[in-house]
Amino acid sequence: MFLLVLTALTPLFIYLFLRIIWDLIKYGNMAAVFGLGLNFVLFVEALIFIYLGYFLVKVLLKK
């Protein structure tokens, strides 16, 4: 289960890590607002969790 959650959260972690690096390079500090990109990544994360949840329920109810 841990690997499924980690797989689902990986795009969010990658975005946040790269955004921190970009802000440090371009602005010299952390920007307070992550912008529209974070909203897109959170939307993708929600879709991934819905997808994983659907198959988890499907497998658990198959017994």
C-alpha positions in Angstrom: 0.0 0.0 0.0 2.9 2.3 0.8 4.2 2.0 -2.7 0.8 2.8 -4.2 0.6 6.0 -2.2 4.2 6.9 -3.0 3.5 6.3 -6.7 0.4 8.5 -6.6 2.3 11.3 -4.8 5.4 11.2 -6.9 4.3 13.9 -9.5 3.5 16.3 -6.6 6.9 15.7 -5.0 8.7 16.2 -8.3 6.8 19.4 -9.1 7.5 20.9 -5.6 11.2 19.9 -5.7 11.7 21.4 -9.2 9.7 24.5 -8.3 11.9 25.1 -5.3 15.1 24.8 -7.4 13.6 27.0 -10.1 12.7 29.7 -7.6 16.1 29.6 -6.0 17.8 29.9 -9.3 15.6 32.6 -10.9 14.6 34.7 -7.9 17.2 33.8 -5.3 14.5 32.8 -2.8 11.3 30.9 -2.4 8.3 32.4 -4.1 5.3 32.5 -1.9 2.9 31.3 -4.5 3.4 28.1 -6.5 1.0 29.2 -9.2 -1.3 27.4 -11.6 1.1 24.5 -12.0 0.4 23.4 -8.4 -3.3 23.4 -9.1 -2.8 21.2 -12.2 -0.6 18.8 -10.2 -3.2 18.5 -7.4 -5.9 17.8 -10.0 -3.8 15.0 -11.5 -3.1 13.7 -8.0 -6.9 13.6 -7.4 -7.4 11.6 -10.6 -4.7 9.1 -9.6 -6.2 8.6 -6.2 -9.7 8.1 -7.7 -8.2 5.6 -10.1 -6.3 3.7 -7.4 -9.4 3.8 -5.1 -11.6 2.3 -7.7 -9.4 -0.7 -8.2 -8.7 -1.1 -4.5 -12.5 -1.3 -3.9 -12.9 -3.6 -6.9 -10.2 -6.0 -5.5 -11.5 -5.9 -1.9 -15.1 -6.7 -3.0 -14.0 -9.5 -5.3 -13.7 -12.0 -2.4 
